[in-house]
Amino acid sequence: MLKETLPKVKISLDSQCFHRKPEKWETAIISNRIASLPTEVTMQEFAQAVVIPNGRSFAPAVFKDGIRKL
């Protein structure tokens, strides 16, 4: 029997975990950091990454040259 492979999505996923909502000043740092952290994950991996105890921030996109522009 073949193991079914789950489709992956491309997102930018923070490498740091949070156990609380980040303070306003932290969000700018996180936003800049995640722009340079593109990854491919299954929906199951994504769900595990963003809920507590992992609590990782994400952007549902990847950014050109790892830079987030306004």
DAMO-V439529 format. One record per residue. N is the residue number from 0. RES is the residue in three letters. SS is DSSP state (2 for helix, 1 for strand, 0 for the rest). NEAR is the number of other C-alpha atoms within 8 Angstrom. Layout:
n->[N	N]
res->[RES	RES]
ss->[SS	SS]
near->[NEAR	NEAR]
This chain:
n->[0	1	2	3	4	5	6	7	8	9	10	11	12	13	14	15	16	17	18	19	20	21	22	23	24	25	26	27	28	29	30	31	32	33	34	35	36	37	38	39	40	41	42	43	44	45	46	47	48	49	50	51	52	53	54	55	56	57	58	59	60	61	62	63	64	65	66	67	68	69]
res->[MET	LEU	LYS	GLU	THR	LEU	PRO	LYS	VAL	LYS	ILE	SER	LEU	ASP	SER	GLN	CYS	PHE	HIS	ARG	LYS	PRO	GLU	LYS	TRP	GLU	THR	ALA	ILE	ILE	SER	ASN	ARG	ILE	ALA	SER	LEU	PRO	THR	GLU	VAL	THR	MET	GLN	GLU	PHE	ALA	GLN	ALA	VAL	VAL	ILE	PRO	ASN	GLY	ARG	SER	PHE	ALA	PRO	ALA	VAL	PHE	LYS	ASP	GLY	ILE	ARG	LYS	LEU]
ss->[0	0	0	0	0	0	0	1	1	1	1	1	1	0	0	0	0	0	0	0	0	0	0	2	2	2	2	2	2	2	2	2	2	2	2	0	0	1	1	1	1	1	2	2	2	2	2	2	2	2	0	0	0	0	0	0	0	1	1	0	0	0	0	2	2	2	0	0	0	0]
near->[2	3	4	4	4	5	6	8	8	11	13	16	12	12	7	6	10	11	8	5	5	7	6	6	6	8	9	8	8	10	9	10	9	15	14	11	11	13	8	8	11	10	9	7	8	9	8	8	9	11	9	7	7	11	12	13	11	10	10	7	7	11	11	6	5	10	9	9	3	2]
